[in-house]
Amino acid sequence: MGRWLLRLATIAGLAFLYIPIGVIVLYAFNAQRVQVWPIQSYSLEWFGAALDNASVRDSLLLSIEVGLGATIIALVLGTLAAVYGWFVAPIGWRYALLIWAYALAWFLINDRVKLAAYRIFDPSAEPMLHSKGLAR
């Protein structure tokens, strides 16, 4: 009985957290200016309007920079903690480098697969770097 109650409480808690986020995501694609339920039509118009705003673009870029910085700091500290055995049994540099190499290889392979999927599903689109004028 206690186990089912715990599962039910977990599901209720997660629903309480994620259902409002899902509703906000749905409203982001709403084509109307006034929010009504159910949504009558969907559009990407608001994303274009947001990206036309310079302060929104600057905020987005700052968020990405802060996220990347925090990720790098966490990776370095986590690797040092694992190698030298802070809080856990030490694994040594050899295994740490093996894990890093595996993660980097998987990222690079997965990234190429995603880009290939974009080209397959939309072959008329230009490559992403060329459309933004970033490629040289």
Steps between C-alpha positions, in 0.01 A plus 500: 500500500779742593683431176197586285441813704860607441466438125175695490658791690798496261275505194288780650811704583649458153168584337476812718842608372485397134140558387528882533825493305329298227215753484750786466674314217165454324416869539837594348372360169158671522428713192253731677587806707246410769559174685191279468448133569494286295758650269343564158812519282875466540780722372870578539429875472585579863842336477586724204376806688712406801812445289450840331539665841867580571466474878348152471787388276757647739333329795494168316869526412588593859302200628686271261837643607418460870374144439815403311719656768318316777524175304875536452554579869285202603688268262839607631400478866317168447798351320741613771269362768482164324871478424624596844225323691321788666170355631547177298765236438771642268490378139828644375581703190499208259135419561402866517654563157329189364163628623566846354605351165189283489274797581669720240485233230135430574421873482675541166331194347160597636543857373571377147196273512278792603634722223448221246142459621439872447626470144292190431176649629558844342737457203417845359638681807846650493757378751450678832826695497449626147149630565627721786804627314741345751686259271803631318 
